[in-house]
Amino acid sequence: MVVVLLNRTLRVSVTDDSPELPEQRTSADPYELSGRGLHLVRSLTHRFGTDPRKCGKSVWFELDAAA
């Protein structure tokens, strides 16, 4: 995990070896143990995305500081 503070934006990224990109599920059963990660990231952050790597991917999100 990498955490970087640029100007007034916090950027957190996590890298793994899997080439599979994350996909948000359209409807998650509230009793399922997985499937809500991207929904939470989208709801709680200002920006997020993925960057392909030679071996795997990096998933990141950004939070802006309060004005």
SULRASUL-V778995 format. One record per pair of residues at least 24 apart in sequence whose C-alpha atoms are under 7 Angstrom apart, sorted by the first residue. I is the first residue (numbers start at 1). J is the second residue. If there is no record, write none. Layout:
i | j
I | J
I | J
This chain:
i | j
8 | 64
8 | 65
9 | 62
9 | 63
9 | 64
9 | 65
10 | 62
10 | 63
10 | 64
11 | 60
11 | 61
11 | 62
11 | 63
12 | 60
12 | 61
12 | 62
13 | 58
13 | 59
13 | 60
13 | 61
14 | 58
14 | 59
14 | 60
15 | 57
15 | 58
15 | 59
16 | 56
16 | 57
16 | 58
17 | 55
17 | 56
17 | 57
18 | 56
18 | 57
19 | 56
19 | 57
